[in-house]
């Protein structure tokens, strides 16, 4: 092998190793962020409430909440709890069991005794002192109007609850009360096969897959003149290619009065669009199944005021376990409903956008003064074309948080909006609480900017036993306090980790907007518990602990202390502050160097400084890359120099022969192993006449003439053979 070929092979090997390390580093950057700053196992406080049932089958749902009270819907009753300690106010509870006849009929239809109860699902305060309450009533939905008199709730009237309340407490439903009307999204039959969006007397089309196709309703909000419903359903536009679930947002006009003639009980403003929560790329990775949303959050994002709504979305159950948090701007949602409609010419045709010149006027799907006088062409168009062509993009164009896990998926979400920082110079941050189907709640801060979309996971908290899904999360009074709801238990949880941070570095690196380091008290404090921000240190954006240099708990440079001391006059008596500083210096110099055996190592400054010298994952990767590049360069230069030296000494000798010469040169000629030997040339019978060329086994001619240089080489070979 020629030296240049050997060097080339060595270079390619080193370069391949470098590529492997570099690609691994790049792939690491594309993996979802699974890091968590704080694992709060057994470090969260909570208060639990399980109701009056011993079977843990209450199917709890939060119906109403304010600064003092929590109204909880459960099995046959509405619980009235104190938001501070879950004290049960039994005098203000509503007890409403099913009639015995309804329960027996429910059991005859094949349902269990636990299912054949009255689970309260809907409750709204329709006017001062009056409540509208609806329950499943043993799979026969029923509603009641209550009036509050003399400290008790009295039944004013009863009415049928079909289309308002679900039959089964497991059915995903949503309801919202606004402008004196109740808007609901649920099912209207015993089997759950008739989904609808309803406001008396209007409803969506019956058995029309273009309107609703096996939906799971998630939430509803009011915004402007419309009610928006969020749900997931089987995508009708994908039916020719298979079955897939898409996330949707649908809207109806608050003042819709129905259409003319046969459309008197049908919406004239119902339309829907897809929600796009995906990782961008040539082949985007979609999180298609929405599980929960927050309320509408108004805040400052990218240095401008926006109204957004957070959504928790997941991959399908039979796919790779993945969850994501996406934010959607309300302005983007409105723009999509102003865009083109989808149209399918025939049952086997593709879905294509409708040209603007084929859309009737006034534009279908928008609010009008009186929908009952709309032209038939307008009503028929929105009936047959409820689906919008464009999808609602996520804010920043990608999820702010992605988690890939075989253990859990996101199920619930709540947002503490626009938590301000202690310095007031940076923009406020949204703190997000995310529930999972494995009993956990993640505390996350949204750090998304115009340049990047990301969130930082502050803590991972085990709230319920493993395998217990978090159904609902709401905020309680105080930083880090949330109400978490499962099927049979509700907890008031304090997810505030400030007191567990022992040093300034730990406090700042937590990056929790709720926490800050108090330089006066040398404590990590909850921001809502202090009255002045003057001595608080915090860095949510970067978690830069260099700000701890100004903290009294961190070791200050000796030069600064000496300058402080020498600033006083020599002739004057040192002040008490100088004496204190001198005493601190002596104490610091007397500290032992070994922190491992010091029981106060967590408090002492020197030990804290030692423990701060940690490497991050990114630093480790860059160290590997730099070391690989240096090793490749040194190996290349060394190999090249050595091979070049022998190539210059033996320019016409094959590489294998050069290597043999290199082995011989390694033996010291002055040692006793390299004794000179006399070679009898007569024995070799070397003739002065040149020998004829001889053919080898491949048919090529070889010149066997031995020159003087060859004789010298043979002499050396003979000497070494004799030694052997």
N, C-alpha and C positions, 0 to 999 in steps of 0.2 A: 504494500500500500504506500503510495506516495505521501510524503509529509503533508503536503497541502490538502490531500484528501482526508488524512487523519485529523488535521486541524479543523477542517470543514465539518467532519462528523462530530467532533467535540463541541464545536460552536453550536451546531444544530441541537445537540442534546441539552446544552445549557440553556439555549433559548427556549426549547420546549418546556423545560422545567420552569422557567420564568413565566411563560404563557399560562401554564397550569395554575401557578400561584396567583397570577393577576386575574385570570378568569374566575378563580374561586373567590377572590376579593370582590369582583364585580357582581357575581351571583349573590354573594352575601348582601350586597346593597339592594338587590331586587327582592330579597326575601321579605315577607311581612315582619314588622317589628314585634317581636315577642317579649321584649324586655319589660320589666316592671320594677320601678324604683323601690317599692316597699311592699313586702308580703306581710299582711297583717293577721297572720294566723294567731288566734286567741288574744288579739290585741284590740279588739273593737268591743264597745259596750252596746248592749241592746236591751230593749224591753219587748216582751212577747205577749201576744194575745191570741188565744185559740178558740174563743167563743164558748158557747154552751154545749157544743156537740162533742161527744167522746170519740167520734169516728173520723175526725179530721176531714170531713167532706162538706164543709160549709160553702165552698166556692166563693170566697171573699172577693169583693170588688169595692173600691172606694167610690162612693157616690157623690160626696161633697166634702170639702175641706176649706177651712179658713185659718186664721191665726190662733184660734183657741180650740176648735171643734173638728172632729173627724166623724163623719157618718159612713158607716160600713154596712154594705149589703151582704147578707149571708142567708143561712137556711132559716126560713120562716120568720125573719126579723130584720130590722135595721138597728144596728148598734150605734149608740152615741158615746164616743170616747173623747177624753181629754187629749189634745195633741201633745201635751208635755210629758205625761206619764202613763197614758192609756187607761186612766181611771174610767171605769164604766159608769155612766149616768143612766141608771136603769129607769128612772122616772120619765126620761125623755125618749125611751126606746119605743119602737113600733113592732108589735108582735102580730104576724099575719100568716097563720098556717093555711094550708089547702083544706077545702071541705072534704069530709070523709068520702063522699060519693065520687069526687074528682080523683082522689087518691086510689080508690078501688078500681075505677075505670082505667086509670093509668097502668096499674099492675096487670089488668086483663089484656092490655095492649102489648105486653111483653117487657115492660120496664121494671127495674128493680125498685125496692122500697126507698133506697137512698135517692134515686132519680125522681121518684114521685113525691117530691116536696115542693114547697114554694120558695124558690130562690129569687131574691129581689135583685133585679138587673138595672132598673131605670128609676131615677128619682130627680125631680126638678122642682125648684121653688117658683111656681107660676105667678104668684103675687104675695104680698106680705101676709104671713100667717097661713098660707095654703101650699099644699104639696101635691104633686102628681107622682104616684108610685105605681110601678108595674113589676109583676113577677111571673115566673114560669108556671106557677099554679098547677103542678102535676101534668105538664105537657098540654096545658090548656091556658094560654096566656091571658092574664086579667090585669086591669088597671083600676086604681082607686084614687079618688080625690080626698085628701085629708084637710081638715081645718083645725087650727090650734086654738083651743079654748080652755081656760082655767087650768093651765099646766098640762093638758093632755091633748093628744091628736085624735080627733073624732072623724069617722067616715062620713063623707058628704055624699058621694055616689060611687057606683061601680060601673065599669064599661069594659067591653071586649078589648083584649090587648094584642090581637093578631096584627102583624105588621109593625108593631111598636116594640114588643118584647120577644125574645127568642123562645122557642119551645124547650130547648135543651140548654142548661147553664154552660155547657161546653162550646156552644155555638159562638163564633166570633161575631160580635155585633157592636154597633156604635150608635150614639144618639146625641143630639145637641138641641138646646132650646133657645130660640132667639126670635125677637119681634112677635112674641105671643104665639109662636108655632113650634111644634115639635118635629124635628127632622130625624129620621131613623134609617139605619141600614142594617137589615137583618134577614131572617127567613120567615115565610108566611105559611108553612105547612108542617105537619108532624114529622115528615121524613127529612126536612131541610132541603128539599129539592126546588123550592120556589124562592130564590133570593130576590130582594127588592130594595130600592131606595124609596122611602115613603114619607109623604106629608099629606095628611088627610085633605082632600080625597085623591091626591095624585100619587102615582107610582110608576116605576119603570115597566117596560114591555114584558109581558108574561111569555116565558119560554122562547125568548129571542136571544140567541147566543151572542149576537153583536152588541147587545146591551150589557148583560152580565152572564158570565160563563163560569159557574161553580166558584163564586168569589169567597174570600175570607176577609171580612172587613176588619180594619185596624183602628182607624180613628176618623174624626171629623172636626173641621174648624170653620169658623166664619171669617170671611175676609171681603170687605167691600160689599157688593150686591149679591155675592154668591156664597153658597155653602160648598166646601170642598171635602170630598171623601177619599180616604186613602185605603187601598185594598190590594190584594193579589188575586189573580185569576188565571185560568187556562187561556192562552193567547189564541184567539180565533184567527188572526192573520198568519199564524204559523201552522195551522192544521194540515196543510198540504205537505208539510215537511216532517210532521211528527207532533208530539205533545210537549209543550213547555209552559212554565209558569212565568208570567210577567207581573211586575209591580205597576200599579195604576194610580192615577189621580183623576177623579171625576168631579164634575161640578153641576149644580142646578141653581137657577135663579131663585132668590128668596121670595120674589113677588110673582112667581109663575102661577098663573090661574088656569092652566090647562089650555088645550086647543079647541078649535071649533068642531061641531058635529060629533063624530065618533071618538074624538081625542079629548073629550071633556075631562076624563080622569087620568090623562097621560101627560108626562112632562113634555114641554116644548123647548126646554133649554138643556136637556141632559146631553153631555158629551164627556169624553174621557181621553186620556193620553198616557203614554208609557213614561215611567220614571227610569232614567238611565243612571245607574250606579255601577261603574265599571272601571277597571284599570285600563287606561288607553294603550293602544299599540296596533300593529297590523292586524292582529286577531285579538280584540279586546276580551278581557276576562270579566264576565258579568256576575253581579250579585243581584239575582232577579226576584227574590222573595222577600217582600217587606214584612217586618214583624211588629214594628212599633214606630211611633213618631212622637216628637215633642210638641209642645204648643208653639205658636208663632213667636219667634224671638226677634226683637228689634234691637240692633246694636251697631257698633262701628266695626266694619270689616274692610280691610284694604283701604283704610283711611277715608271711608265713606259710609254713610248710614244705609243699612239694608235691613229688610225683613226676611228672615230665613226660617226654615223648619228642618230639624234634624230627623233623619230616618235611620233605623237599624234594619239592615238587610242581610240576607244569608243566601248561601247556595242551596240547591235542593237536598233533601234528606239522603238520596242515594248517590250524591256526588261527594267530592272532597269537602271535608268540613271547613267551611270558611264563612266569616262574618265581616261586615264592614259598616262603618258609620259614614253616611253621606249627608251633605247639607244641600238644600234646594232653595233658591231664591223665589219669593212669591212673584217677583217681576218676571222671572223666566217662565214660571207656570202660566202667567197671564199671556205672555207672548206666544207660547205654544198654542193656546186656544184661539189666537188670532190668525194662526197659520192655516195651511191647506188641510183638507179632509182626506182620509183614505177611502179608496173605492175599489171594489172587486166586480169586474164585468160579469163573470160567471163563476160557478162554484169551483172550477179548476183553474181559474185565472189568477194571475198575480195581483197583489194589492198595490195600487198606484195612486199618486196624488191627483186630486181633481183640479183641473185648471180654474183659475179665478173667474173666468167668463161663464162658467157653468154653475156658479154658486148664486142662489137667488138672493134678492134684496127685499127686506132687511136681512142681514147676515144671520143664518140659523145658529142657535145656541146662545145668543146674547139676550140680555134683559130688554124687554119692551114695556111700554105703558100698560097694554092690555093684550095678553097673548091669545085671548079668545077671538080676536078679530084678525089674526094672522092668516095670510093666504094658505090654501091647502098645499101648494107647492113647497112653501117654507116648512110646514109641519112634517110633510112626508119626507123631505130631504133629511132633516135631523133625525127622523125615525130610522131611516135606512143608512145613514152615514154618521153614527155617533163617535167614530174613532178618528183621532187626529193623526196626521201624517208624521209630524216631528215628535221626538221624545224630549222630555224635560231634562236638560243637562244638570249634572251635579255642580255645585259651586266649586270653583278651582279646577273643574274638569276631571276630578278623580276623588276617591274616598279620602277622608282625613285620617281614618284609622282602619287597618286591616288586621284581622286575627285569623290564622289558620290553625285549627285544633280539632283533634279527634274526640275531645272530651266534652266540648260545649259549643253552643251557638248563642248569639244574642237574641234576647226575647223582649226586653223592655228598656226604656230610656227616659231620663228626666234631665233637665238642664237648669243649672243655677246661672242665670244670664248676667253677663257684663260685670263680673267681679273686678272692682278697681284695684290697682296696685297701690303700694304704700307711698311711692314717690310721686304719683299723679302725673308723671311725664309720659309713660307708656300707655298704650291703649288697654282698655279692660279686656278680660278674658272670660270665655264661657267655660264653666266647669260642668262636665257631663258625667252622669251616673248611668252605667250600662248593666242591666241584669242579664243573666245567662240561664240556660236550661239545666245547669248543674249547681244551682244554689249560690252562685257568686255575684258580686257587684264590683265592677271596675270603676275606679275614679280616674277621670281623664280630663286633661286641660287642652283646649283647642288652641294650637299655636300657628294655625294656617295664616300665611301671608300671600301677597301677590306673587312672590317668587316660588313659594313652595306650599304644599298642602300637607300638613302633618298634625298629629296630636301626640301628646306625651302621656303615657300611662303612669299615673302617680302611685296607685296601689291596686292590689288584687285582694279582695276581701271575701272570705267564706261566711255567708250570712245564714243560709239554710243548709240542711244536710245534703250530701251528694245525691244527685238524681232528682232533686226538687227544683222545679222551674220557678223562676221569678216572673210572676204574671204582670206586675204593675209596680211602678216607682213614682212617688211624689216627694216634693220637698217639704221639710218641716222647718220650724223656727230654729235659727242658729246655723253657723257655718259647718257644713259636713253632716248635718242631720237629715236623714231621709226616712220615709215610710216605705217599706218593702212588703209586697203582698205575694203570698203563694196560695195554693189551692186551699189549704186548711190552717194557715197561720199568717199572722201579720206582725211585723217587727218595726219598732222604732230604733233605727241604727245610727250611731254616731261614727261617721267615717272621717274623723279628724285626727291626724297623726302628729300634730305639732309637738305634743308633750313627749313623744318618744324620740325626738331628735335631740341628742345630748350636746352636740357642738354646733357652732355656726355653720361650718361646712356642710354638715348633714342637713341642716335646716334649709339652706339655700339650694342645695343640690336636689332636694325633694321637689322643687319647682311647683309648689302648691300655692295658688293665689290666696288660699285661706291662711297660710302660715307666713311668719316673718320672724327674724332674729332681733330680739330686744337687747341692745347694747348696754343698757343700764342694768338690767336684771340678769343678763347672761342666760336668757331662756329663749326657747323657740315657742312663740305664743300664737294663739289664734287671733287673727286680725280683728274679728268682731268683738273681742274681749278687751280691747285697749281703747283709750280715749284720744291718744295722741300718736301720730305716726313719725314724730320727730326723730326718735332714736331706733327706728325699725329699719332693717336691711332685708332686701328681697331681690331676686332676679329670676323671674318666671321664664323669660324668653330663652336664656342660655344656661342658667344654673351655675353661673360663674362665682366660685367661692373666693375669688381674689378680693371681693368686697369685704371679706372677713378681716382684712388687714386693719381696718379701722375699728374692729370690735375689741373690747377690753378683754375678751376671753381668748383671743388669739395672741401668739407670741410676737411682740413687736420687735423690729430691728434694734439692735443694741445702740447703733449710732444715734437713733432718734432719742433714746433715753439719755445718752451722754450729753447730747446737745441741750436737752431740757435742763439737766443738772448744771452744766457750765454756764447756762444763761444767767444764773444768779451771781451776785458779787461775792468774791472770796472773803471779803472782810465782814460780810453780813452773816448773821446766824441763819442756817438753812431753814426754810419754811417747812411746815408739816407735810406738805405735798411732796417736797423733795426727799424728806426723810422716808416717806412711805415708798417712793420710787426706789430709793437706795435699798430699803429692806426687801422690796420685790426682786431687785437684781440679785441680792445675796441668796434669797430663797431659790431663785431660778438656777443659780450656779451650783447650789447644793443638791439639786435634784439628781437622783440616780439615773445613769444612762440606760439601765436595763428596765424596759417597761413591761416585760412579760410577766414579772413576778410582783408587780406593783398592783395592789388591790384598788388603788385610786387611779388606775391608768386611764379610765374613761373620762376622768375629770381634769387630769393634769394636762397642761397645754403642750408640753414637749411630746408626750405620748400621742396626743391628737395629731400633731404635725407629722409624726412618723407614720401614723396609720393613714394619713391622707395620700401617701405616695402609692397610688394604685394606678394600674394601666387599664385603659378602656379597650374594648374590642377593636376599635378603629386604629388605635396606636399600635396594638399588637400586629395587625395585618400590615400596616405600613412598615413596621420593623422587619417583618419577614420578607417583604418585597425588596427593601433596601439591601438586606443581607444577601438575598439571592443575586441581585444585580452586582454587588461588590464581588461575591464569589465567582460569578461568571467572568467578570473583567479580569480578576487576578489569575484565574485558571487559563484564560485565553492568552494573556501576555506571557505568563510563565511557559506555557506549552510552545508558544510561537518562538520565544527566545532560544529555548533548548534545542528545538528541532532545526532552527536556522543555523545554530552553531555547527551542528554535525553535517548539515546539508552543505555548508561552505567548505568543510574539511574533505568531504567525499561527495563531490558533485555528481559523479556518474555511477554511484553505487546504489543498488536498490535499497529500499527502506529496511528490509529484513536484515540485509548484511550490515547496514549502519547500526542496527540494534545490537547485533553480535559484537561489533567493534566497541559499542558503548559498554557492553558487559565486560569485555576484556580490559578496558581502560579503568574499570572500577578496582582492579587488583593493583596494589602498590608494587611498583617495579623494584623498589628497594627492599622489600620483605623477603624472607627466606623462601616463601612460596613461589617467588618469581625468579628462581635461579636460572641463569642463562645456560642453555644447552647447545652443544655442537652438533650440527647436522651434517652427516656424510652425504655430500652431493652426488658421490659416485653411486651410492645406493639408489638414488632417485633416477639415475640413468637419464639425465636430462641431456638431450641433444641440442646442438646449436641450430639444427635444421628445423624449420617450422613444420608442425604436424598438419596433416590434411584435415580439413573441416569434417565434422561428424554430425550425422543427422540424429536428432532426438526422436522420442516416440510420437511426436506430433508432426514429424516431417520437416522441421526447421533445422537450418544449418547452425552449428555452434563451433566457434573457433577455440580449439583447446591449446593454442600456443601459450606458453608460460613465459612471461617477461621477467625482468629483474624484480619488478615490483611484486610480481606473483610469487617469486622465490622467497622474497622477504616475508610475504604473508604466510607461505607454507612453513617457513622457519618458525614463526611465532606459533602457528598451529601445532607444530610438532612439539615445541617446548611445553605447551599447555597440556597436550595429550600425555606426555611423559610424566608430568606432575600428577595427573589423574591416576 
